[in-house]
Amino acid sequence: MRDLTELTDVEEPAWPLLSDQLSNTSSVSLEVLPVDPVQGRETLLQLQVTARSWLGAFALNCGGLLLDSGWLRIYGSPGDLTPAGPPALAEVNEFPARFDPAWRPEGGLVVGHDVLGGVFVLNGPSPEADGRPGRPGEMIYFAPDSLRWESLEVGHAAWLNWLLTGGMEQFYDTLRWPGWRGESGPLTGTQGLSVLPFLWSADARRDLSATTRRPAPLAELLDLHRSSAFKLDSVDPGFFGEVRD
């Protein structure tokens, strides 16, 4: 176990580079949320990663990101100035109330959700045993239109860099409809969009723009996707993160 000083006092911390990228990106609209420094340090300690990594630097120095008119929320350590914003990384992953060196996230670390109930997870040390694709330390995505996990074949830093340099446009090409920004933008950080017919249905795939969409608690969407995936494959896809209203 490493103490907080070992995690923060590192050579070549990642935050200056990451902060510069956040400030200068023009490929995607984003909102950088203010950080709670105390929560950032507590999160870093529980994660046991250093500030030299993009994950550690993000958790320590950033309250979270809202990308593409709030379409995607990436979790950090937000302060009290964002009451309608997304929850903290620690809350989503149900960190213990006090530091516990034996604790590990169930099946991997949930680092982001999109408004459709898609889930981005950083794989833990044994993805195969957890029923997840990809290698340890790689990013995976639970797709709401297939109800299955997909391996993204990159680590957290490369994934975040890809998002900030325009990767979302192609990734969500088949999951967006005309006027989607006007529907995702007003949502709070704990809301998503309920889509009927369901995204995995033939009707939705045939004409996504003809679907009916309404704001809904993100927790409701995650529960629906987990239960529907189990009915489809008789396999529990696992923990999607905890998002409370």
C-alpha positions as CSV (number, residue, x, y, z in Angstrom):
1,M,0.0,0.0,0.0
2,R,1.3,3.5,-0.9
3,D,0.5,6.5,1.2
4,L,-0.9,9.7,-0.3
5,T,2.4,11.5,-0.5
6,E,3.8,8.6,-2.7
7,L,0.8,9.0,-5.0
8,T,0.9,12.8,-5.4
9,D,4.6,13.7,-5.2
10,V,5.7,12.2,-8.5
11,E,8.0,13.2,-11.3
12,E,6.2,14.3,-14.5
13,P,2.6,14.4,-13.2
14,A,0.1,14.0,-15.9
15,W,-2.2,17.0,-15.0
16,P,-0.3,19.8,-16.8
17,L,-0.5,17.8,-20.1
18,L,-4.1,16.8,-19.5
19,S,-5.2,20.2,-18.5
20,D,-3.6,21.7,-21.6
21,Q,-5.4,19.2,-23.7
22,L,-8.7,20.1,-22.0
23,S,-8.1,23.8,-22.5
24,N,-7.2,23.6,-26.2
25,T,-9.4,20.9,-27.6
26,S,-11.7,22.1,-30.4
27,S,-13.0,18.7,-31.6
28,V,-15.7,18.3,-29.0
29,S,-17.7,20.6,-26.7
30,L,-16.9,20.1,-23.1
31,E,-17.5,21.4,-19.6
32,V,-14.8,20.9,-17.0
33,L,-16.4,20.6,-13.5
34,P,-14.7,22.1,-10.4
35,V,-12.9,19.7,-8.1
36,D,-13.2,19.1,-4.4
37,P,-9.5,18.8,-3.4
38,V,-10.2,16.7,-0.3
39,Q,-12.3,14.3,-2.2
40,G,-9.7,14.2,-5.0
41,R,-7.0,13.1,-2.5
42,E,-9.3,10.5,-0.9
43,T,-10.2,9.1,-4.3
44,L,-6.6,8.9,-5.4
45,L,-5.6,7.1,-2.1
46,Q,-8.4,4.5,-2.6
47,L,-7.5,4.0,-6.3
48,Q,-3.8,3.5,-5.4
49,V,-2.7,5.0,-8.7
50,T,-0.2,7.9,-8.9
51,A,-0.8,11.4,-10.3
52,R,1.6,10.5,-13.1
53,S,-1.2,8.5,-14.7
54,W,-4.1,10.2,-16.5
55,L,-6.6,8.4,-14.3
56,G,-4.9,9.6,-11.1
57,A,-4.4,13.1,-12.4
58,F,-8.0,13.3,-13.4
59,A,-9.4,12.0,-10.1
60,L,-7.1,14.3,-8.1
61,N,-7.6,17.5,-10.1
62,C,-10.9,17.4,-12.0
63,G,-14.5,17.3,-10.8
64,G,-15.5,15.5,-14.0
65,L,-16.2,16.2,-17.7
66,L,-19.4,16.8,-19.6
67,L,-18.7,16.0,-23.3
68,D,-20.8,16.9,-26.4
69,S,-23.6,18.8,-24.7
70,G,-23.6,16.4,-21.8
71,W,-24.0,13.3,-23.9
72,L,-21.1,11.7,-22.0
73,R,-20.2,12.2,-18.4
74,I,-16.7,11.2,-17.2
75,Y,-16.5,11.0,-13.4
76,G,-14.0,12.8,-11.2
77,S,-14.1,14.4,-7.8
78,P,-16.7,17.2,-8.0
79,G,-17.2,20.0,-5.5
80,D,-20.4,21.3,-4.0
81,L,-20.7,24.0,-6.7
82,T,-22.2,21.5,-9.1
83,P,-25.4,20.2,-7.3
84,A,-27.1,19.2,-10.6
85,G,-23.9,17.8,-12.1
86,P,-22.8,14.1,-12.3
87,P,-21.9,12.2,-9.2
88,A,-18.3,11.5,-8.1
89,L,-16.2,8.6,-9.2
90,A,-16.1,7.4,-5.6
91,E,-19.9,7.4,-5.4
92,V,-20.5,5.7,-8.7
93,N,-18.1,2.9,-7.8
94,E,-19.3,2.7,-4.1
95,F,-15.9,3.3,-2.6
96,P,-15.8,2.5,1.1
97,A,-16.5,5.4,3.5
98,R,-12.9,5.1,4.8
99,F,-9.8,4.0,3.0
100,D,-9.7,0.2,2.8
101,P,-6.5,-1.3,1.3
102,A,-8.4,-4.6,0.6
103,W,-11.2,-3.0,-1.5
104,R,-11.3,-3.4,-5.2
105,P,-14.0,-2.3,-7.7
106,E,-16.4,-5.0,-8.7
107,G,-15.5,-6.2,-12.3
108,G,-13.6,-3.0,-13.0
109,L,-13.8,0.8,-12.5
110,V,-16.8,2.6,-13.9
111,V,-15.4,5.8,-15.3
112,G,-18.3,7.2,-17.5
113,H,-21.9,6.9,-18.6
114,D,-23.6,8.3,-21.7
115,V,-27.2,9.6,-21.8
116,L,-28.4,6.3,-23.4
117,G,-27.2,4.2,-20.5
118,G,-24.0,3.1,-22.1
119,V,-21.2,2.3,-19.6
120,F,-17.5,2.8,-19.9
121,V,-15.4,0.7,-17.6
122,L,-11.7,0.3,-16.9
123,N,-11.0,-3.4,-16.7
124,G,-9.6,-4.9,-13.4
125,P,-6.9,-7.5,-13.1
126,S,-9.1,-10.5,-14.1
127,P,-11.6,-9.5,-16.8
128,E,-12.2,-13.0,-18.1
129,A,-13.1,-14.2,-14.6
130,D,-15.5,-11.2,-14.3
131,G,-17.2,-12.1,-17.6
132,R,-15.7,-9.1,-19.4
133,P,-13.9,-8.8,-22.7
134,G,-10.5,-7.2,-23.2
135,R,-7.3,-7.3,-21.3
136,P,-6.5,-6.1,-17.8
137,G,-6.3,-2.3,-17.7
138,E,-8.2,-1.9,-21.0
139,M,-11.3,0.1,-21.5
140,I,-14.6,-1.7,-22.3
141,Y,-18.1,-0.4,-23.2
142,F,-21.5,-1.8,-22.5
143,A,-23.5,-0.9,-25.6
144,P,-27.2,-0.1,-25.0
145,D,-28.1,-1.1,-28.6
146,S,-26.6,-4.6,-28.3
147,L,-26.8,-5.2,-24.5
148,R,-23.3,-6.6,-24.6
149,W,-19.8,-5.5,-23.5
150,E,-17.4,-4.4,-26.2
151,S,-13.6,-4.2,-25.9
152,L,-12.2,-0.8,-26.9
153,E,-8.6,-2.2,-27.0
154,V,-7.0,0.9,-25.4
155,G,-6.1,2.0,-21.9
156,H,-7.6,4.9,-20.0
157,A,-5.3,7.6,-21.2
158,A,-5.6,6.7,-24.9
159,W,-9.4,6.4,-24.5
160,L,-9.6,9.9,-22.9
161,N,-7.3,11.4,-25.6
162,W,-9.5,9.7,-28.3
163,L,-12.6,11.3,-26.8
164,L,-11.0,14.8,-26.7
165,T,-9.8,14.6,-30.3
166,G,-13.2,13.8,-31.9
167,G,-13.6,10.1,-31.5
168,M,-17.2,10.4,-30.2
169,E,-18.6,11.4,-33.6
170,Q,-17.9,8.1,-35.3
171,F,-18.4,6.0,-32.2
172,Y,-22.0,7.3,-31.7
173,D,-22.8,7.7,-35.4
174,T,-25.6,5.1,-35.4
175,L,-26.9,6.1,-32.0
176,R,-27.7,9.8,-32.6
177,W,-30.7,11.4,-34.4
178,P,-31.3,14.9,-35.7
179,G,-31.6,17.4,-32.8
180,W,-30.0,15.1,-30.2
181,R,-28.1,18.0,-28.6
182,G,-31.3,19.7,-27.7
183,E,-32.4,16.6,-25.8
184,S,-29.2,15.8,-24.0
185,G,-28.2,19.3,-23.1
186,P,-30.9,20.1,-20.5
187,L,-30.5,16.8,-18.6
188,T,-29.0,16.8,-15.1
189,G,-26.0,14.7,-14.3
190,T,-28.1,11.8,-13.0
191,Q,-30.6,11.7,-15.9
192,G,-30.5,9.9,-19.2
193,L,-32.8,9.4,-22.2
194,S,-35.3,6.6,-22.3
195,V,-35.8,5.5,-25.9
196,L,-38.9,3.6,-27.2
197,P,-38.9,1.3,-29.0
198,F,-35.8,0.0,-27.1
199,L,-32.4,0.7,-28.8
200,W,-31.8,-3.0,-29.3
201,S,-35.1,-3.5,-31.2
202,A,-35.3,-3.9,-34.9
203,D,-37.7,-0.9,-35.1
204,A,-35.1,1.4,-33.4
205,R,-32.3,0.2,-35.6
206,R,-34.5,0.7,-38.7
207,D,-35.3,4.4,-37.9
208,L,-33.8,5.9,-34.8
209,S,-35.2,9.3,-35.5
210,A,-38.8,7.9,-35.3
211,T,-38.3,6.7,-31.7
212,T,-39.9,8.4,-28.7
213,R,-37.4,9.8,-26.1
214,R,-37.9,11.2,-22.7
215,P,-35.7,12.2,-19.7
216,A,-35.4,9.4,-17.1
217,P,-33.3,8.6,-14.1
218,L,-30.0,7.1,-15.4
219,A,-30.3,4.5,-12.6
220,E,-33.6,3.4,-14.2
221,L,-31.9,2.9,-17.6
222,L,-29.0,1.0,-16.1
223,D,-31.3,-1.4,-14.2
224,L,-33.3,-1.9,-17.4
225,H,-30.2,-2.7,-19.5
226,R,-28.8,-5.1,-16.9
227,S,-32.1,-7.0,-16.5
228,S,-32.7,-7.1,-20.3
229,A,-29.2,-8.3,-21.0
230,F,-29.7,-11.2,-18.5
231,K,-33.0,-12.1,-20.2
232,L,-31.3,-12.1,-23.6
233,D,-28.2,-14.1,-22.7
234,S,-28.9,-15.6,-19.3
235,V,-25.7,-14.0,-18.2
236,D,-25.5,-11.1,-15.7
237,P,-23.3,-8.4,-17.3
238,G,-22.3,-7.2,-13.8
239,F,-22.0,-3.9,-12.0
240,F,-22.9,-0.8,-14.1
241,G,-22.2,1.8,-11.4
242,E,-24.4,3.4,-8.8
243,V,-26.1,6.7,-9.8
244,R,-28.6,8.2,-7.3
245,D,-30.9,11.1,-8.0
